[in-house]
Amino acid sequence: MSPEMNMMFEPADLEQASPATVSRCGMIYMEPMALGWRPLKESYIQGLPDTVSEDQRELIGELCEWLIQPAFDFIRAQCKLVIKTSELHLFQVRNY
Protein backbone atom coordinates (compact mmCIF):
# COMPACT_ATOMS: atom_id res chain seq x y z
CA MET A 1 0.00 0.00 0.00
CA SER A 2 1.19 3.48 -0.76
CA PRO A 3 1.32 6.19 1.97
CA GLU A 4 -1.83 7.76 0.51
CA MET A 5 -3.87 4.60 1.03
CA ASN A 6 -5.82 3.62 4.13
CA MET A 7 -7.35 0.31 5.02
CA MET A 8 -10.64 0.38 6.87
CA PHE A 9 -12.57 -2.47 8.46
CA GLU A 10 -16.13 -2.29 9.67
CA PRO A 11 -16.71 -5.10 12.17
CA ALA A 12 -20.17 -6.05 13.27
CA ASP A 13 -19.01 -5.86 16.89
CA LEU A 14 -15.88 -5.87 19.00
CA GLU A 15 -16.79 -8.93 21.02
CA GLN A 16 -13.49 -10.68 20.31
CA ALA A 17 -11.27 -7.59 20.17
CA SER A 18 -8.94 -6.89 23.07
CA PRO A 19 -8.28 -3.33 24.30
CA ALA A 20 -4.78 -3.63 22.81
CA THR A 21 -6.22 -4.46 19.39
CA VAL A 22 -8.59 -1.53 19.55
CA SER A 23 -5.87 0.93 20.56
CA ARG A 24 -3.31 -0.29 18.01
CA CYS A 25 -5.75 -0.16 15.13
CA GLY A 26 -7.25 3.15 16.15
CA MET A 27 -10.75 1.70 16.00
CA ILE A 28 -13.78 3.71 16.92
CA TYR A 29 -16.90 1.68 17.51
CA MET A 30 -20.28 3.25 18.04
CA GLU A 31 -23.47 1.38 18.73
CA PRO A 32 -26.17 2.19 16.15
CA MET A 33 -28.45 3.28 18.99
CA ALA A 34 -25.87 5.86 20.08
CA LEU A 35 -25.48 7.22 16.56
CA GLY A 36 -29.13 7.75 15.66
CA TRP A 37 -30.59 9.05 12.41
CA ARG A 38 -29.47 12.68 12.57
CA PRO A 39 -25.96 12.15 11.15
CA LEU A 40 -27.56 10.51 8.10
CA LYS A 41 -29.84 13.52 7.72
CA GLU A 42 -26.88 15.89 7.92
CA SER A 43 -24.93 13.83 5.39
CA TYR A 44 -27.91 13.85 3.03
CA ILE A 45 -28.35 17.62 3.32
CA GLN A 46 -24.63 18.24 2.71
CA GLY A 47 -24.77 15.98 -0.36
CA LEU A 48 -27.61 17.86 -2.04
CA PRO A 49 -26.76 19.48 -5.38
CA ASP A 50 -25.48 23.05 -5.47
CA THR A 51 -28.79 24.13 -7.01
CA VAL A 52 -30.40 23.66 -3.58
CA SER A 53 -30.07 26.97 -1.72
CA GLU A 54 -29.01 27.33 1.90
CA ASP A 55 -32.56 28.37 2.83
CA GLN A 56 -33.92 25.22 1.22
CA ARG A 57 -31.35 23.09 3.05
CA GLU A 58 -32.38 24.64 6.36
CA LEU A 59 -36.05 24.03 5.55
CA ILE A 60 -35.35 20.38 4.74
CA GLY A 61 -33.48 20.02 8.04
CA GLU A 62 -36.30 21.64 9.99
CA LEU A 63 -38.92 19.46 8.29
CA CYS A 64 -36.91 16.35 9.11
CA GLU A 65 -36.70 17.37 12.76
CA TRP A 66 -40.42 18.15 12.81
CA LEU A 67 -41.55 14.91 11.15
CA ILE A 68 -39.07 12.10 11.65
CA GLN A 69 -38.77 11.78 15.43
CA PRO A 70 -42.56 11.99 15.95
CA ALA A 71 -42.96 9.34 13.24
CA PHE A 72 -40.50 7.07 15.04
CA ASP A 73 -42.30 7.70 18.33
CA PHE A 74 -45.61 6.76 16.69
CA ILE A 75 -44.10 3.58 15.20
CA ARG A 76 -42.73 2.51 18.59
CA ALA A 77 -45.98 3.26 20.47
CA GLN A 78 -48.67 2.31 17.95
CA CYS A 79 -47.25 -0.21 15.50
CA LYS A 80 -46.36 -3.85 15.84
CA LEU A 81 -42.88 -4.48 14.51
CA VAL A 82 -42.25 -7.96 13.17
CA ILE A 83 -38.50 -7.39 13.49
CA LYS A 84 -37.03 -5.00 16.04
CA THR A 85 -35.30 -2.25 14.05
CA SER A 86 -33.27 0.74 15.17
CA GLU A 87 -34.13 4.27 14.10
CA LEU A 88 -30.90 4.29 12.11
CA HIS A 89 -32.27 1.51 9.94
CA LEU A 90 -35.76 3.00 9.68
CA PHE A 91 -34.33 6.27 8.32
CA GLN A 92 -33.57 5.90 4.62
CA VAL A 93 -32.50 8.51 2.13
CA ARG A 94 -33.10 7.93 -1.55
CA ASN A 95 -31.85 10.11 -4.35
CA TYR A 96 -34.06 9.92 -7.38
Phi and psi in degrees as a GROMACS rama.xvg file:
@    title "Ramachandran Plot"
@    xaxis  label "Phi"
@    yaxis  label "Psi"
@TYPE xy
-80.6265  164.471  SER-2
-61.3993  -21.9123  PRO-3
-81.522  -10.3607  GLU-4
-93.3541  147.94  MET-5
-127.27  148.957  ASN-6
-113.615  128.497  MET-7
-123.66  139.493  MET-8
-121.277  142.296  PHE-9
-122.022  90.5743  GLU-10
-75.0573  154.911  PRO-11
-69.7527  -35.0962  ALA-12
-158.814  174.369  ASP-13
-112.286  31.4226  LEU-14
-57.7536  -39.2306  GLU-15
-97.841  -1.24124  GLN-16
-85.9335  133.299  ALA-17
-84.1558  161.919  SER-18
-57.0645  -34.6612  PRO-19
-64.8532  -40.7443  ALA-20
-63.3375  -44.2995  THR-21
-61.9618  -45.3804  VAL-22
-70.2573  -37.3282  SER-23
-69.0318  -36.2858  ARG-24
-87.3122  -9.75694  CYS-25
66.542  35.1915  GLY-26
-74.3366  144.735  MET-27
-126.584  119.822  ILE-28
-117.117  128.817  TYR-29
-125.826  133.318  MET-30
-67.1014  141.024  GLU-31
-55.7221  -33.1647  PRO-32
-66.7076  -31.2447  MET-33
-76.4237  -28.5998  ALA-34
-76.3662  -51.6288  LEU-35
77.6527  -173.834  GLY-36
-93.9534  -17.006  TRP-37
-63.3093  -39.1783  ARG-38
-60.8398  -33.8394  PRO-39
-66.0956  -39.5704  LEU-40
-61.5121  -47.1094  LYS-41
-61.7252  -42.0835  GLU-42
-62.5332  -41.4313  SER-43
-62.6911  -46.1133  TYR-44
-63.8112  -41.3505  ILE-45
-66.0704  -28.4108  GLN-46
-87.3595  0.849361  GLY-47
-65.3289  151.603  LEU-48
-61.795  158.736  PRO-49
-62.9834  -17.6804  ASP-50
-71.416  -15.0163  THR-51
-84.6071  120.224  VAL-52
-73.4351  166.061  SER-53
-63.6062  -37.515  GLU-54
-62.7705  -40.9458  ASP-55
-66.8403  -38.8679  GLN-56
-62.1818  -43.5513  ARG-57
-62.1603  -41.9898  GLU-58
-62.6215  -43.0123  LEU-59
-60.7728  -44.2249  ILE-60
-61.4701  -43.6419  GLY-61
-65.5254  -40.6459  GLU-62
-64.2762  -39.5822  LEU-63
-61.2999  -46.5145  CYS-64
-61.7291  -38.4442  GLU-65
-70.9815  -36.4633  TRP-66
-100.519  -39.8111  LEU-67
-70.494  -52.3972  ILE-68
-61.3292  -44.0305  GLN-69
-60.2498  -34.9427  PRO-70
-64.6779  -43.0502  ALA-71
-64.098  -40.4728  PHE-72
-61.8209  -41.4524  ASP-73
-63.2612  -45.4344  PHE-74
-58.6167  -46.3999  ILE-75
-65.3693  -38.2947  ARG-76
-85.9345  -34.6234  ALA-77
-113.819  -12.6961  GLN-78
-111.298  150.114  CYS-79
-97.3817  117.674  LYS-80
-92.5361  127.072  LEU-81
-70.5988  -39.3907  VAL-82
-124.646  128.902  ILE-83
-64.9  126.317  LYS-84
-131.966  139.981  THR-85
-78.6892  161.745  SER-86
-61.0514  -33.0882  GLU-87
-58.7627  -37.4221  LEU-88
-84.6137  -21.879  HIS-89
-76.1602  -28.4785  LEU-90
-84.7886  116.132  PHE-91
-127.279  140.106  GLN-92
-116.161  128.325  VAL-93
-123.02  132.66  ARG-94
-102.167  118.992  ASN-95
